[in-house]
């Protein structure tokens, strides 16, 4: 198993889907729900994230081929998206691609099931997360690579589900300072991952640069 790929994917998903940032949003959007309704929203969120992540992992390459997009160019675009999200995190802001625009946020509490939208999509599984999953899937070569990729993906999905299930407990321990520090640390990690995606893509698009 490619342990390096497993660790890189887990770290990337942790940075971009940071549960410490998602938990306060989950608690805020489910504050007026009864315990059974909150559990329903939690299950819907986890199912949405898991299904969406697996679709990206299994069918991402096919989707690119369908639209005639090659992997290096998509990797470059994905790296730029991830970099923008990372820069927003470093400045302490929430990027609209994952957190929604101000107009969209005004309608979040009125939707039928907040677990599917907006918690599942796009807050937890947004464009940056999708791009990361598809790009890393292209790096999984051979049995060892594929095993390492899915070990990282499934491992993180289990971790994310457990963290969200403990949202009330974790949320009560989080301070604004801890959230701020966490967001910036994850932003640094995500920026480094984004730059690796971008430089790798540029090396494929412009092979002459490698010499």
C-alpha atoms as a printed R data frame, in Angstrom:
    type eleno elety resid chain resno       x      y       z
1   ATOM     1    CA   UNK     A     1   0.000  0.000   0.000
2   ATOM     2    CA   UNK     A     2   1.219  3.500  -0.862
3   ATOM     3    CA   UNK     A     3   1.278  4.945   2.651
4   ATOM     4    CA   UNK     A     4   2.563  8.292   1.383
5   ATOM     5    CA   UNK     A     5  -0.479  8.749  -0.851
6   ATOM     6    CA   UNK     A     6  -2.750  7.702   2.020
7   ATOM     7    CA   UNK     A     7  -1.218 10.295   4.332
8   ATOM     8    CA   UNK     A     8  -1.275 13.049   1.694
9   ATOM     9    CA   UNK     A     9  -4.913 12.455   0.809
10  ATOM    10    CA   UNK     A    10  -5.988 12.275   4.460
11  ATOM    11    CA   UNK     A    11  -4.115 15.511   5.223
12  ATOM    12    CA   UNK     A    12  -5.620 17.261   2.192
13  ATOM    13    CA   UNK     A    13  -9.152 16.224   3.095
14  ATOM    14    CA   UNK     A    14  -8.628 17.164   6.736
15  ATOM    15    CA   UNK     A    15  -7.427 20.611   5.709
16  ATOM    16    CA   UNK     A    16 -10.192 21.356   3.211
17  ATOM    17    CA   UNK     A    17 -13.046 19.586   5.077
18  ATOM    18    CA   UNK     A    18 -11.804 20.622   8.518
19  ATOM    19    CA   UNK     A    19 -14.495 19.343  10.926
20  ATOM    20    CA   UNK     A    20 -13.525 22.022  13.444
21  ATOM    21    CA   UNK     A    21 -14.855 24.582  10.979
22  ATOM    22    CA   UNK     A    22 -17.873 22.522   9.927
23  ATOM    23    CA   UNK     A    23 -19.099 21.672  13.439
24  ATOM    24    CA   UNK     A    24 -20.054 25.268  14.410
25  ATOM    25    CA   UNK     A    25 -22.009 25.614  11.157
26  ATOM    26    CA   UNK     A    26 -23.752 22.290  11.764
27  ATOM    27    CA   UNK     A    27 -24.706 23.279  15.300
28  ATOM    28    CA   UNK     A    28 -25.981 26.679  14.157
29  ATOM    29    CA   UNK     A    29 -28.119 25.275  11.330
30  ATOM    30    CA   UNK     A    30 -29.596 22.527  13.524
31  ATOM    31    CA   UNK     A    31 -30.037 24.589  16.697
32  ATOM    32    CA   UNK     A    32 -33.831 24.740  16.355
33  ATOM    33    CA   UNK     A    33 -34.266 21.063  15.470
34  ATOM    34    CA   UNK     A    34 -35.387 18.320  17.813
35  ATOM    35    CA   UNK     A    35 -32.822 15.577  18.653
36  ATOM    36    CA   UNK     A    36 -34.366 13.147  16.117
37  ATOM    37    CA   UNK     A    37 -34.356 15.858  13.436
38  ATOM    38    CA   UNK     A    38 -30.732 16.716  14.205
39  ATOM    39    CA   UNK     A    39 -29.769 13.036  13.911
40  ATOM    40    CA   UNK     A    40 -31.613 12.887  10.599
41  ATOM    41    CA   UNK     A    41 -29.689 15.923   9.347
42  ATOM    42    CA   UNK     A    42 -26.416 14.367  10.530
43  ATOM    43    CA   UNK     A    43 -27.111 11.084   8.738
44  ATOM    44    CA   UNK     A    44 -28.150 12.919   5.571
45  ATOM    45    CA   UNK     A    45 -24.949 14.950   5.685
46  ATOM    46    CA   UNK     A    46 -22.709 11.916   6.144
47  ATOM    47    CA   UNK     A    47 -24.502  9.962   3.395
48  ATOM    48    CA   UNK     A    48 -24.275 12.938   1.019
49  ATOM    49    CA   UNK     A    49 -20.568 13.445   1.677
50  ATOM    50    CA   UNK     A    50 -19.766  9.731   1.397
51  ATOM    51    CA   UNK     A    51 -21.761  9.223  -1.806
52  ATOM    52    CA   UNK     A    52 -20.364 12.380  -3.399
53  ATOM    53    CA   UNK     A    53 -16.782 11.497  -2.481
54  ATOM    54    CA   UNK     A    54 -17.093  7.980  -3.882
55  ATOM    55    CA   UNK     A    55 -18.628  9.291  -7.104
56  ATOM    56    CA   UNK     A    56 -15.686 11.685  -7.521
57  ATOM    57    CA   UNK     A    57 -13.218  8.893  -6.796
58  ATOM    58    CA   UNK     A    58 -14.801  6.292  -9.062
59  ATOM    59    CA   UNK     A    59 -16.206  8.381 -11.900
60  ATOM    60    CA   UNK     A    60 -14.055 11.508 -11.864
61  ATOM    61    CA   UNK     A    61 -11.817 10.351 -14.727
62  ATOM    62    CA   UNK     A    62 -14.828  9.316 -16.802
63  ATOM    63    CA   UNK     A    63 -16.424 12.724 -16.269
64  ATOM    64    CA   UNK     A    64 -13.257 14.467 -17.428
65  ATOM    65    CA   UNK     A    65 -13.096 12.269 -20.531
66  ATOM    66    CA   UNK     A    66 -16.756 12.972 -21.273
67  ATOM    67    CA   UNK     A    67 -16.052 16.694 -21.463
68  ATOM    68    CA   UNK     A    68 -12.744 16.221 -23.264
69  ATOM    69    CA   UNK     A    69 -10.665 17.561 -20.357
70  ATOM    70    CA   UNK     A    70  -7.227 16.073 -19.808
71  ATOM    71    CA   UNK     A    71  -5.871 15.420 -16.323
72  ATOM    72    CA   UNK     A    72  -3.011 18.001 -16.294
73  ATOM    73    CA   UNK     A    73  -5.334 20.893 -17.152
74  ATOM    74    CA   UNK     A    74  -7.919 19.764 -14.618
75  ATOM    75    CA   UNK     A    75  -5.162 19.369 -12.030
76  ATOM    76    CA   UNK     A    76  -4.057 22.929 -12.713
77  ATOM    77    CA   UNK     A    77  -7.618 24.245 -12.372
78  ATOM    78    CA   UNK     A    78  -8.162 22.174  -9.221
79  ATOM    79    CA   UNK     A    79  -4.921 23.425  -7.735
80  ATOM    80    CA   UNK     A    80  -5.943 27.034  -8.332
81  ATOM    81    CA   UNK     A    81  -9.341 26.428  -6.674
82  ATOM    82    CA   UNK     A    82  -7.688 24.796  -3.674
83  ATOM    83    CA   UNK     A    83  -5.135 27.627  -3.488
84  ATOM    84    CA   UNK     A    84  -7.902 30.263  -3.409
85  ATOM    85    CA   UNK     A    85  -9.629 28.397  -0.593
86  ATOM    86    CA   UNK     A    86  -6.318 28.106   1.264
87  ATOM    87    CA   UNK     A    87  -5.635 31.836   0.926
88  ATOM    88    CA   UNK     A    88  -9.128 32.591   2.257
89  ATOM    89    CA   UNK     A    89  -8.438 30.350   5.253
90  ATOM    90    CA   UNK     A    90  -5.114 32.074   5.907
91  ATOM    91    CA   UNK     A    91  -6.872 35.445   5.967
92  ATOM    92    CA   UNK     A    92  -9.525 34.080   8.343
93  ATOM    93    CA   UNK     A    93 -12.346 34.163   5.785
94  ATOM    94    CA   UNK     A    94 -14.665 31.437   4.458
95  ATOM    95    CA   UNK     A    95 -14.503 30.932   0.705
96  ATOM    96    CA   UNK     A    96 -17.908 31.208  -0.960
97  ATOM    97    CA   UNK     A    97 -17.363 28.041  -3.021
98  ATOM    98    CA   UNK     A    98 -17.695 25.990   0.172
99  ATOM    99    CA   UNK     A    99 -19.579 28.287   2.531
100 ATOM   100    CA   UNK     A   100 -21.966 29.818  -0.012
101 ATOM   101    CA   UNK     A   101 -22.491 33.438  -0.942
102 ATOM   102    CA   UNK     A   102 -24.289 35.820   1.419
103 ATOM   103    CA   UNK     A   103 -27.477 35.473  -0.645
104 ATOM   104    CA   UNK     A   104 -27.286 31.674  -0.473
105 ATOM   105    CA   UNK     A   105 -26.621 31.694   3.276
106 ATOM   106    CA   UNK     A   106 -29.865 33.587   3.870
107 ATOM   107    CA   UNK     A   107 -31.809 30.567   2.574
108 ATOM   108    CA   UNK     A   108 -29.829 27.830   4.332
109 ATOM   109    CA   UNK     A   109 -32.174 27.505   7.321
110 ATOM   110    CA   UNK     A   110 -35.311 27.249   5.169
111 ATOM   111    CA   UNK     A   111 -34.325 24.250   3.050
112 ATOM   112    CA   UNK     A   112 -36.034 20.884   3.517
113 ATOM   113    CA   UNK     A   113 -32.973 19.025   4.817
114 ATOM   114    CA   UNK     A   114 -29.912 21.029   5.819
115 ATOM   115    CA   UNK     A   115 -27.928 17.785   5.988
116 ATOM   116    CA   UNK     A   116 -27.982 17.444   2.209
117 ATOM   117    CA   UNK     A   117 -27.824 21.154   1.400
118 ATOM   118    CA   UNK     A   118 -25.907 23.127   2.508
119 ATOM   119    CA   UNK     A   119 -24.058 20.944   5.051
120 ATOM   120    CA   UNK     A   120 -23.317 18.044   2.704
121 ATOM   121    CA   UNK     A   121 -23.057 20.142  -0.441
122 ATOM   122    CA   UNK     A   122 -21.268 22.520  -0.665
123 ATOM   123    CA   UNK     A   123 -19.958 23.128   2.878
124 ATOM   124    CA   UNK     A   124 -18.344 19.728   3.459
125 ATOM   125    CA   UNK     A   125 -18.069 18.512  -0.133
126 ATOM   126    CA   UNK     A   126 -17.468 21.576  -2.259
127 ATOM   127    CA   UNK     A   127 -15.606 22.175  -5.528
128 ATOM   128    CA   UNK     A   128 -12.225 22.187  -3.803
129 ATOM   129    CA   UNK     A   129 -12.851 18.822  -2.170
130 ATOM   130    CA   UNK     A   130 -14.132 17.312  -5.412
131 ATOM   131    CA   UNK     A   131 -11.120 18.564  -7.350
132 ATOM   132    CA   UNK     A   132  -8.754 17.200  -4.698
133 ATOM   133    CA   UNK     A   133 -10.366 13.746  -4.815
134 ATOM   134    CA   UNK     A   134 -10.215 13.566  -8.607
135 ATOM   135    CA   UNK     A   135  -6.620 14.816  -8.820
136 ATOM   136    CA   UNK     A   136  -5.351 12.416  -6.161
137 ATOM   137    CA   UNK     A   137  -7.204  9.549  -7.860
138 ATOM   138    CA   UNK     A   138  -5.037 10.141 -10.932
139 ATOM   139    CA   UNK     A   139  -1.925  9.657  -8.788
140 ATOM   140    CA   UNK     A   140  -3.058  6.210  -7.623
141 ATOM   141    CA   UNK     A   141  -1.085  3.876  -9.888
142 ATOM   142    CA   UNK     A   142  -1.123  0.125  -9.524
143 ATOM   143    CA   UNK     A   143  -2.571 -1.941  -6.716
144 ATOM   144    CA   UNK     A   144  -0.480 -0.185  -4.061
145 ATOM   145    CA   UNK     A   145  -1.565  3.259  -5.213
146 ATOM   146    CA   UNK     A   146  -5.257  2.403  -5.478
147 ATOM   147    CA   UNK     A   147  -5.193  0.705  -2.077
148 ATOM   148    CA   UNK     A   148  -3.435  3.690  -0.539
149 ATOM   149    CA   UNK     A   149  -5.907  6.115  -2.120
150 ATOM   150    CA   UNK     A   150  -9.012  4.348  -0.847
151 ATOM   151    CA   UNK     A   151  -7.437  3.745   2.551
152 ATOM   152    CA   UNK     A   152  -6.942  7.501   2.891
153 ATOM   153    CA   UNK     A   153 -10.404  8.311   1.556
154 ATOM   154    CA   UNK     A   154 -12.346  5.776   3.613
155 ATOM   155    CA   UNK     A   155 -10.227  6.488   6.670
156 ATOM   156    CA   UNK     A   156 -11.026 10.174   6.464
157 ATOM   157    CA   UNK     A   157 -14.733  9.605   5.814
158 ATOM   158    CA   UNK     A   158 -14.922  7.448   8.963
159 ATOM   159    CA   UNK     A   159 -13.014 10.093  10.921
160 ATOM   160    CA   UNK     A   160 -15.247 12.880   9.594
161 ATOM   161    CA   UNK     A   161 -18.434 10.950  10.442
162 ATOM   162    CA   UNK     A   162 -17.185 10.290  13.980
163 ATOM   163    CA   UNK     A   163 -16.221 13.944  14.471
164 ATOM   164    CA   UNK     A   164 -19.614 15.164  13.276
165 ATOM   165    CA   UNK     A   165 -21.405 12.623  15.500
166 ATOM   166    CA   UNK     A   166 -19.550 14.197  18.437
167 ATOM   167    CA   UNK     A   167 -20.372 17.726  17.243
168 ATOM   168    CA   UNK     A   168 -22.180 18.856  20.435
169 ATOM   169    CA   UNK     A   169 -19.294 17.697  22.640
170 ATOM   170    CA   UNK     A   170 -16.547 19.088  20.403
171 ATOM   171    CA   UNK     A   171 -18.467 22.316  19.804
172 ATOM   172    CA   UNK     A   172 -18.707 23.003  23.524
173 ATOM   173    CA   UNK     A   173 -14.906 22.827  23.773
174 ATOM   174    CA   UNK     A   174 -14.104 25.061  20.813
175 ATOM   175    CA   UNK     A   175 -13.180 28.661  21.426
176 ATOM   176    CA   UNK     A   176 -12.990 31.388  18.762
177 ATOM   177    CA   UNK     A   177  -9.218 31.431  19.225
178 ATOM   178    CA   UNK     A   178  -8.931 27.680  18.647
179 ATOM   179    CA   UNK     A   179 -11.057 27.929  15.512
180 ATOM   180    CA   UNK     A   180  -8.993 30.819  14.193
181 ATOM   181    CA   UNK     A   181  -5.676 29.057  14.812
182 ATOM   182    CA   UNK     A   182  -6.997 25.806  13.323
183 ATOM   183    CA   UNK     A   183  -8.240 27.553  10.195
184 ATOM   184    CA   UNK     A   184  -4.892 29.201   9.561
185 ATOM   185    CA   UNK     A   185  -2.894 26.031  10.182
186 ATOM   186    CA   UNK     A   186  -5.104 24.116   7.787
187 ATOM   187    CA   UNK     A   187  -4.746 26.982   5.316
188 ATOM   188    CA   UNK     A   188  -0.949 26.592   5.329
189 ATOM   189    CA   UNK     A   189  -1.198 22.844   4.735
190 ATOM   190    CA   UNK     A   190  -3.776 23.310   2.005
191 ATOM   191    CA   UNK     A   191  -1.683 25.993   0.289
192 ATOM   192    CA   UNK     A   192   1.301 23.633   0.169
193 ATOM   193    CA   UNK     A   193  -0.873 20.864  -1.306
194 ATOM   194    CA   UNK     A   194  -2.312 23.302  -3.852
195 ATOM   195    CA   UNK     A   195   1.156 24.400  -4.960
196 ATOM   196    CA   UNK     A   196   2.182 20.771  -5.412
197 ATOM   197    CA   UNK     A   197  -0.883 20.222  -7.603
198 ATOM   198    CA   UNK     A   198  -0.146 23.364  -9.626
199 ATOM   199    CA   UNK     A   199   3.565 22.712 -10.150
200 ATOM   200    CA   UNK     A   200   2.873 19.076 -11.084
201 ATOM   201    CA   UNK     A   201   0.279 20.198 -13.616
202 ATOM   202    CA   UNK     A   202   2.564 22.842 -15.098
203 ATOM   203    CA   UNK     A   203   5.326 20.239 -15.436
204 ATOM   204    CA   UNK     A   204   2.949 18.074 -17.492
205 ATOM   205    CA   UNK     A   205   1.543 20.924 -19.593
206 ATOM   206    CA   UNK     A   206   5.001 22.441 -20.194
207 ATOM   207    CA   UNK     A   207   7.417 19.478 -20.060
208 ATOM   208    CA   UNK     A   208  10.273 21.682 -21.220
209 ATOM   209    CA   UNK     A   209  10.244 23.445 -17.841
210 ATOM   210    CA   UNK     A   210  11.547 20.288 -16.181
211 ATOM   211    CA   UNK     A   211  14.867 20.572 -17.972
